[in-house]
Amino acid sequence: MESAIDSVLEGLSKAENVKGVLVADGNGLCIGARGIANPNLAGYVVAVAEQAKDLADASSELPVVKIESETA
């Protein structure tokens, strides 16, 4: 399973205009990070996803959170 996650992270991090990729579980534990994504911020990313979930429909899955910046 680890190699599958690594493969997905590598593929995502090589996409155009992607500077970093972070994947975390529902408890904020970092599963993997590439590029400029800071694994220490996984808990904050999960917190943002939990708040974004309140904006979406009643789906049981967390939304994908995409953060864009002009400076990074």
Order of alpha helices (4+ residues) and beta strands (2+ residues): alpha-beta-beta-alpha
